[in-house]
Amino acid sequence: MSHKKEELEDRISELEEEVKVYVAGWQRAKADYQNLKRESELREQQLVETTKRQLLRQLLPIYDLLKRVTGETPDAAHLDSWVSGIKQIVGAWQNLLTSWKVDPVVTEDASFDPMVHEAVSEDKTAPEGVVASELEGGYTLNGELIRPARVVVGAKQTEENDVN
């Protein structure tokens, strides 16, 4: 019986060693995962900060133009110059949006499309289902909607409206 006991004790020792190897491997894998998670979070934060810096480098010149133009109160003699400054800002902004592949949502002479237009009002004098006017522009980035255009939509004239 002692031979059998010896074999079992040897097997127990082998299994205990095997458990130690598995536990050590699991601990290494867990530590590797935690390190990877920390590194990923750090890279994500760095990417956000880099993106902010790049964005600000492009936006700050437009902000400077806005400060310059709004810091002046134009008199009649300088109104043309002031309007020209505002047009420069709009042009700079449009160039920036174009460089970022940001396109405006088409509203002029467009049929109302709830996928890209948000109806905020109705115009009973405009053709039904057609965008009558744009209140706020909508934009897409690489073809994906960022913000819908807020529009006034032509609506069917009802008898109730005719009476009023």
LONU-573986 format. One record per residue (C-alpha): residue in three letters; y, x, z. Coordinates in nm, 4 decimals. Layout:
// LONU-573986
ALA	Y	X	Z
...
// end
This chain:
// LONU-573986
MET	0.0000	0.0000	0.0000
SER	0.2359	0.2885	0.0613
HIS	0.2134	0.3849	-0.3058
LYS	0.3288	0.0353	-0.4048
LYS	0.6064	0.0529	-0.1458
GLU	0.7148	0.3884	-0.2836
GLU	0.7259	0.2486	-0.6378
LEU	0.9349	-0.0459	-0.5223
GLU	1.1759	0.1801	-0.3335
ASP	1.2090	0.3998	-0.6434
ARG	1.2754	0.0918	-0.8547
ILE	1.5355	-0.0297	-0.6033
SER	1.7054	0.3110	-0.6181
GLU	1.7067	0.2990	-0.9994
LEU	1.8533	-0.0491	-0.9977
GLU	2.1190	0.0485	-0.7427
GLU	2.2200	0.3406	-0.9699
GLU	2.2279	0.1054	-1.2660
VAL	2.4497	-0.1349	-1.0705
LYS	2.6850	0.1542	-0.9840
VAL	2.7091	0.2461	-1.3539
TYR	2.7802	-0.1157	-1.4520
VAL	3.0377	-0.1601	-1.1748
ALA	3.2104	0.1653	-1.2714
GLY	3.2170	0.0544	-1.6360
TRP	3.3548	-0.2847	-1.5407
GLN	3.6238	-0.1218	-1.3244
ARG	3.7239	0.1092	-1.6129
ALA	3.7350	-0.1844	-1.8532
LYS	3.9468	-0.3838	-1.6091
ALA	4.1860	-0.0908	-1.5614
ASP	4.2055	-0.0387	-1.9387
TYR	4.2837	-0.4074	-1.9869
GLN	4.5556	-0.4009	-1.7209
ASN	4.7090	-0.0891	-1.8778
LEU	4.6961	-0.2467	-2.2229
LYS	4.8577	-0.5633	-2.0895
ARG	5.1394	-0.3620	-1.9259
GLU	5.1932	-0.1580	-2.2425
SER	5.1996	-0.4745	-2.4556
GLU	5.4582	-0.6361	-2.2283
LEU	5.6688	-0.3189	-2.2389
ARG	5.6468	-0.3030	-2.6202
GLU	5.7444	-0.6691	-2.6418
GLN	6.0486	-0.6100	-2.4188
GLN	6.1457	-0.3071	-2.6264
LEU	6.1117	-0.5094	-2.9467
VAL	6.3340	-0.7838	-2.8050
GLU	6.5976	-0.5287	-2.7027
THR	6.5829	-0.3536	-3.0402
THR	6.6185	-0.6879	-3.2168
LYS	6.9172	-0.7783	-2.9989
ARG	7.0855	-0.4455	-3.0789
GLN	7.0278	-0.4891	-3.4524
LEU	7.1560	-0.8456	-3.4374
LEU	7.4651	-0.7470	-3.2419
ARG	7.5453	-0.4646	-3.4849
GLN	7.5642	-0.7257	-3.7585
LEU	7.7413	-0.9970	-3.5575
LEU	8.0067	-0.7916	-3.3793
PRO	8.2183	-0.7220	-3.6913
ILE	8.2378	-1.0975	-3.7511
TYR	8.3285	-1.1503	-3.3855
ASP	8.6036	-0.8893	-3.4224
LEU	8.7422	-1.0754	-3.7243
LEU	8.7383	-1.4015	-3.5286
LYS	8.9256	-1.2436	-3.2368
ARG	9.1812	-1.0950	-3.4721
VAL	9.2420	-1.4231	-3.6549
THR	9.2440	-1.6469	-3.3473
GLY	9.4720	-1.4065	-3.1630
GLU	9.7479	-1.4962	-3.4047
THR	9.9289	-1.8259	-3.4230
PRO	10.0384	-1.8493	-3.7816
ASP	10.3849	-1.9615	-3.8686
ALA	10.4521	-2.1219	-4.2036
ALA	10.5307	-1.7863	-4.3656
HIS	10.1976	-1.6343	-4.2593
LEU	9.9730	-1.9373	-4.2986
ASP	9.8272	-1.8171	-4.6304
SER	9.7352	-1.4837	-4.4726
TRP	9.5774	-1.6580	-4.1755
VAL	9.3723	-1.8898	-4.4001
SER	9.2665	-1.5844	-4.6007
GLY	9.1434	-1.4232	-4.2772
ILE	8.9394	-1.7322	-4.1942
LYS	8.7887	-1.7274	-4.5447
GLN	8.6970	-1.3593	-4.4928
ILE	8.5103	-1.4524	-4.1768
VAL	8.3227	-1.7325	-4.3511
GLY	8.2385	-1.4961	-4.6385
ALA	8.1159	-1.2261	-4.3990
TRP	7.9033	-1.4829	-4.2199
GLN	7.7573	-1.6123	-4.5483
ASN	7.6750	-1.2556	-4.6580
LEU	7.5000	-1.1913	-4.3274
LEU	7.2957	-1.5109	-4.3539
THR	7.2004	-1.4269	-4.7123
SER	7.0894	-1.0769	-4.6094
TRP	6.8659	-1.2350	-4.3451
LYS	6.7147	-1.4735	-4.6046
VAL	6.8782	-1.7730	-4.4356
ASP	6.9486	-2.0531	-4.6822
PRO	7.1446	-2.3745	-4.6318
VAL	6.9656	-2.7077	-4.6518
VAL	7.0854	-2.8889	-4.9635
THR	7.2756	-3.2066	-4.8797
GLU	7.5141	-3.2612	-5.1709
ASP	7.3831	-3.5414	-5.3953
ALA	7.0492	-3.5200	-5.2116
SER	6.8129	-3.7989	-5.1201
PHE	6.7707	-3.8253	-4.7457
ASP	6.4672	-3.6216	-4.6366
PRO	6.3746	-3.6558	-4.2673
MET	6.1953	-3.3200	-4.2892
VAL	6.5275	-3.1356	-4.3381
HIS	6.7991	-3.3933	-4.2601
GLU	6.8884	-3.5596	-3.9300
ALA	7.0658	-3.8916	-3.9818
VAL	7.3423	-3.9338	-3.7260
SER	7.5293	-4.2185	-3.8923
GLU	7.5175	-4.4649	-4.1803
ASP	7.7655	-4.5320	-4.4577
LYS	7.7348	-4.8857	-4.5971
THR	7.9495	-4.7915	-4.8993
ALA	7.7249	-4.5066	-5.0159
PRO	7.4036	-4.5541	-5.2160
GLU	7.1055	-4.6343	-4.9967
GLY	6.8899	-4.3355	-4.8986
VAL	7.1362	-4.0772	-5.0293
VAL	7.3181	-3.8245	-4.8114
ALA	7.6796	-3.9447	-4.8053
SER	7.8212	-3.6458	-4.6182
GLU	7.7203	-3.3463	-4.4111
LEU	7.8473	-3.3219	-4.0546
GLU	7.6680	-2.9993	-3.9656
GLY	7.4799	-2.7666	-4.1961
GLY	7.1078	-2.7177	-4.1750
TYR	6.9341	-2.3856	-4.2422
THR	6.5978	-2.2384	-4.3328
LEU	6.4714	-1.8872	-4.2650
ASN	6.2295	-1.7665	-4.5321
GLY	6.1700	-2.1304	-4.6228
GLU	6.1012	-2.2448	-4.2649
LEU	6.3455	-2.4961	-4.1143
ILE	6.5579	-2.3497	-3.8349
ARG	6.7884	-2.6467	-3.7902
PRO	6.8085	-2.9748	-3.9818
ALA	7.1335	-3.0741	-4.1493
ARG	7.3107	-3.3487	-3.9542
VAL	7.4160	-3.6042	-4.2114
VAL	7.5612	-3.9468	-4.2790
VAL	7.3194	-4.1503	-4.4903
GLY	7.3911	-4.4308	-4.7317
ALA	7.2545	-4.7582	-4.5995
LYS	7.1805	-5.0920	-4.7558
GLN	7.4607	-5.3396	-4.7184
THR	7.3418	-5.6494	-4.5348
GLU	7.4898	-5.9974	-4.5391
GLU	7.5857	-5.9511	-4.1757
ASN	7.7902	-5.6449	-4.2735
ASP	7.9510	-5.8344	-4.5619
VAL	8.0751	-6.1040	-4.3211
ASN	8.2233	-5.8485	-4.0798
// end
